[in-house]
Amino acid sequence: MTICPCCGFKFEGTLTEGCKACGARAVGAALPRPEIELPSYGRSLVLVVSGCLAVLVFLVQTVIALFQRGFKSFGFWSWIAAAETAAWRLKWIAIPAFILSFWLGQKLYRSIKDNPEQFCGLKYARRGFLASATVPLAIVFLIVITVPARLRQREMSNEAAVIAGARAVDLVLYRYQLEHKTLPADENELISDLRTLPDPDGSVAAALSVLANSNYQPGAEVAANAEPRSSKMRGLVIRRASFNTSTDDATPQGLAFTHYEVRLPGEDKILRTEDDWIVRDGILKRVSEVAKGGLGQTAGALKP
C-alpha cells in the first residue's frame, strides 16, 4: 500500500510507476533513515506543563483567598484556611480537569517509560505527573476535612434565620399589643390585623413572611384579666353572661390575650415535625426542649 504525497491517493505499487490518480512519479530513491535519531521530548514537556499549570492555578487561588479573607498574618494556619477556601472554589472545575489530565498523563508517562529510545525526559515527566496527581488529591483532602465545619456553619445559619424570624414576630406582636392592649385572637385575625400596622422598617413584612407557614395560639392570663374594669363594662359583661343562652365558645370582648405561642418549621420547612421551633412570649426553643419542660417554666400561665 502506497500513499501518494501529492494527492493522498492510496494504491498498490510504487511511486516509480506513477500515481494512479494524479500521475506523480518518484524522482529518486527514498532517503535512508538517519544513523542517529534524537529522542523526542514533546510528551515529557506536556506532562511538565500540565503539572506546573495545576500547581500554579491552585497556588494563585490560595493567594487570592488569603488576601480576600483579610488575614493580618501569613502564618501556617492562615495559609491552610486560604487553601481550604481555594479548594472549595475549584471543586467543580478543577477536579474534573485534573482527573482528565491525570488519566492522559498516566498514558503519556507509561509510553515514555516503555520507550526510552524514542522519548526523553523521564525524570521531568515523572515530576509533572506527580504534580498533576497531587493537586486534585490535596483539593479532595482539604474539602473532606472542612465538611464538619461547613455543616456546623450551615446549621448556625439556619438557626440564625429562625432567630431573626422569631424576633421579627415578637417585635410586631409587641407593637400590636401596645396599640390594641391585647394580642390577636386567632390566625386569621393575626394576619389581617398585622397588615394594617405601619411598616416603615419592613419588620411587619418580615413577620408576615414567617407567619405564612406557622401555627399561632394566643393565651390569656387569669390575673391580667381580673383587673377592675369600669362599672359600665362590668354590667355589660354580667348582662351578657346572664342572658346569653348560646353555647358558642367565642372569646368574650372583655378578654385580653397576654401571651402567645408560635410554632415555626425547622430546616425541613415542614410544620409539626421534630425539628420545629416554638416562640412563646419572645423565648425561642426547639420542640424537643419544650417537651422537657424547659420553656414552660419561663412562659407563664398560657391557656390555649
Secondary structure, 3 states (H helix, E strand, C coil): CEECCCCCCEECCCCCCCCCCCCCCCCCCCCCCCCCCCCECHHHHHHHHHHHHHHHHHHHHHHHHHHHCCCCCCCHHHHHHHHHHHHHHHCCCHHHHHHHHHHHHHHHHHHHHHCCCCECCHHHHHHHHHHHHHHHHHHHHHHHHHHHHHHHHHHHHHHHHHHHHHHHHHHHHHHHHHHHCCCCCCHHHHHHHHCCCCCCCCHHHHHHHHHCCCEEEEECCHHHHCCCCCHHHHHHHHHHHHHCCCCCCCCCCCCCCCEEEEEECCCCCCCCCCCCEEEECCEEEEHHHHHCCCCHHHHCCCCC
